[in-house]
Amino acid sequence: MQHRGEDVVPIPGTRRQKYLEENLAALSVELTPEDLAAIEAAAPREEIAGARYDATSLTFVNH
């Protein structure tokens, strides 16, 4: 189930095999409609939207 769409893909970084295995295990997690509703209630989309970096922080990106 792709709740947010096929184009939303997390890119986890890790330095240890143990954490890579944990990340891969997340592929088998299935959220119920109740789980998704609880997540949406805790972090509504309209309150999360916005710029990723403020103007000052943006000066440090891609340098």
CNS distance restraints for C-alpha pairs under 8 A (distance, minus, plus):
assign (resid   1 and name CA) (resid  30 and name CA) 7.69 0.50 0.50
assign (resid   2 and name CA) (resid   6 and name CA) 5.96 0.50 0.50
assign (resid   4 and name CA) (resid   8 and name CA) 6.39 0.50 0.50
assign (resid  12 and name CA) (resid  23 and name CA) 7.32 0.50 0.50
assign (resid  14 and name CA) (resid  19 and name CA) 6.21 0.50 0.50
assign (resid  14 and name CA) (resid  20 and name CA) 6.20 0.50 0.50
assign (resid  15 and name CA) (resid  19 and name CA) 7.53 0.50 0.50
assign (resid  15 and name CA) (resid  20 and name CA) 7.91 0.50 0.50
assign (resid  16 and name CA) (resid  20 and name CA) 6.49 0.50 0.50
assign (resid  17 and name CA) (resid  21 and name CA) 6.14 0.50 0.50
assign (resid  18 and name CA) (resid  22 and name CA) 6.39 0.50 0.50
assign (resid  19 and name CA) (resid  23 and name CA) 6.12 0.50 0.50
assign (resid  20 and name CA) (resid  24 and name CA) 6.18 0.50 0.50
assign (resid  21 and name CA) (resid  25 and name CA) 6.13 0.50 0.50
assign (resid  22 and name CA) (resid  26 and name CA) 6.65 0.50 0.50
assign (resid  23 and name CA) (resid  27 and name CA) 7.58 0.50 0.50
assign (resid  25 and name CA) (resid  29 and name CA) 7.54 0.50 0.50
assign (resid  31 and name CA) (resid  35 and name CA) 5.57 0.50 0.50
assign (resid  31 and name CA) (resid  36 and name CA) 6.44 0.50 0.50
assign (resid  32 and name CA) (resid  36 and name CA) 6.35 0.50 0.50
assign (resid  33 and name CA) (resid  37 and name CA) 6.12 0.50 0.50
assign (resid  34 and name CA) (resid  38 and name CA) 6.18 0.50 0.50
assign (resid  35 and name CA) (resid  39 and name CA) 6.28 0.50 0.50
assign (resid  36 and name CA) (resid  40 and name CA) 6.11 0.50 0.50
assign (resid  37 and name CA) (resid  41 and name CA) 6.06 0.50 0.50
assign (resid  38 and name CA) (resid  42 and name CA) 6.16 0.50 0.50
assign (resid  39 and name CA) (resid  43 and name CA) 6.03 0.50 0.50
assign (resid  39 and name CA) (resid  44 and name CA) 7.83 0.50 0.50
assign (resid  40 and name CA) (resid  44 and name CA) 4.91 0.50 0.50
assign (resid  40 and name CA) (resid  45 and name CA) 7.11 0.50 0.50
assign (resid  43 and name CA) (resid  47 and name CA) 7.07 0.50 0.50
assign (resid  43 and name CA) (resid  48 and name CA) 6.90 0.50 0.50
assign (resid  44 and name CA) (resid  48 and name CA) 6.56 0.50 0.50
assign (resid  45 and name CA) (resid  49 and name CA) 6.27 0.50 0.50
assign (resid  53 and name CA) (resid  57 and name CA) 5.64 0.50 0.50
assign (resid  53 and name CA) (resid  58 and name CA) 5.52 0.50 0.50
assign (resid  54 and name CA) (resid  58 and name CA) 6.05 0.50 0.50
assign (resid  55 and name CA) (resid  59 and name CA) 6.82 0.50 0.50
assign (resid  56 and name CA) (resid  60 and name CA) 7.65 0.50 0.50
assign (resid  57 and name CA) (resid  61 and name CA) 7.13 0.50 0.50
